[in-house]
Amino acid sequence: MTLPSTSPDGDIHGPGSAVNGNGFAAITSPLTHTPIPESEIHYTEDAATKVTDRIRRRCHNCYTSDTSTWRRSNLAVGKVLCNKCGLFERTHSRPRPEQFPHKRTSL
């Protein structure tokens, strides 16, 4: 039985993760406990694809792979969106823009 390790910042990391010198958890292979090279990691925007150690999700709109929650797109059926893009799409019925226009200040 493998016990979780504790990083210097006090976070607990279970099997399949390793803490590097910076205190960040690195994705590792569950069998060998060695980090997976970035060149072997593939990203998908498809909601039906199963996520594994080597396949990660990416937002269909802004291409981020780090979010608190993944949401399904209503405009691009079958695609996933990050939390920001998903909430914007749901409230505005259009994709979230890359850059928002500047607000005019009152004189």
Secondary structure, DSSP 8 states (H G I E B T S, - for coil): ----EE-TTS-EE-TTEEE-TTS-EEEB-TTT--B--GGG-EEE-BTTS---SSEEE--TTT-----S--EE-SSSTTBEE-HHHHHHHHHHSS---SS--------
